[in-house]
Amino acid sequence: MQARVISSSSSSGGGACATTYEHGAHLTGWKASFDGDKDAVDVIFTSGSAIFKPPKAIRGGIPVCWPQFANYGPLELQHGFARNCAWKVTDEKEGSIEYTLTYDDIDDEQKAMVPGPFTLKIRHVVVDGTRMRTYMSVTNESEKELEFTTALHTYFVVGDITKTSVSGCKGLSYLDAPPHGSASSDRVLVDEDKDEKITFAGELDRIYFNTPNEVVIHDDARSLEIVVRKSIKGEEHLSELPDAVVWNPWIDKSKATGDLGDDEYKGFVCVETASVKNKIKVPARGGWHGHGGWTWSTAHEIEVRKK
Ligand SMILES: O=P(O)(O)OC[C@H]1O[C@@H](O)[C@H](O)[C@@H](O)[C@@H]1O
């Protein structure tokens, strides 16, 4: 599998670069760099046990969950099929790469999961030394409405999960998943998170609704803050993903996950910009001449700051 590395085109970019793959349009790593420094800081986690063999999704990085997040939708396939497919590179320039997946690229089983032709685009951009973005767009070229749930399922490196917290979710309602091995896998609705920050002392798997623009990971072991932003200055025309998923598998689930090292849970947390509660609906193309289809687009930005 060929890795494509994109480096920042900004003069302040220093050693900042990201590694991406056609498989899943997957970004597997992003190194940030402060003040143009060549010493890069790893921000995005990929498992040392990840399997780089399609159709298996790569464990870590930024899996694109589409056309379904987890089991939120009609499909049996957890997180949809986009992360399992071979995408095509459709644009590549300094600091930026665009991958595209269309109806023609997927197999019959996957075609049965969508109403008809579509174009899905992912663009990863290394903005400067400390910021990167992922843009996503979905064009519905079919004659039926296209509805989906989705997430940019980002795995972040942290120095020590027990010295990590996540802020921005206080006061929000969320769906809480029971721990691995429980008799029921049904999530429970919690009306209000009363804690100032989310901390980690066991498996944690929550879907927060209507999150603010910024959710922040406090990586105290590395004295870093990682900001996950769903609205980008100058790009207000893009739709905002309303929800955020926070996940760490802890010990038992890590052991049960073949492509994740038993101890690796200590070194990452997932904070995923998502739309789970409300399905995104892209209207049917309509029959009139020259109308290729309606497009829905979104993006997230990740910024690293020193504490
Ligand atoms: O093992 P997968 O399919 O990549 O999913 C990993 C995790 O993804 C998270 O988004 C879900 O909230 C978890 O429930 C799930 O375990």
The ligand as an ORCA input file, in Angstrom:
! r2SCAN-3c Opt
* xyz 0 1
  O     -13.644     -1.318     16.098
  P     -14.259     -0.223     15.286
  O     -15.363     -0.711     14.386
  O     -13.232      0.555     14.530
  O     -14.938      0.771     16.313
  C     -14.188      1.350     17.307
  C     -15.063      2.215     18.220
  O     -15.524      3.323     17.483
  C     -16.187      4.309     18.282
  O     -16.561      5.370     17.457
  C     -17.412      3.699     18.900
  O     -18.042      4.657     19.724
  C     -17.024      2.456     19.696
  O     -18.206      1.846     20.182
  C     -16.255      1.492     18.816
  O     -15.816      0.405     19.604
*
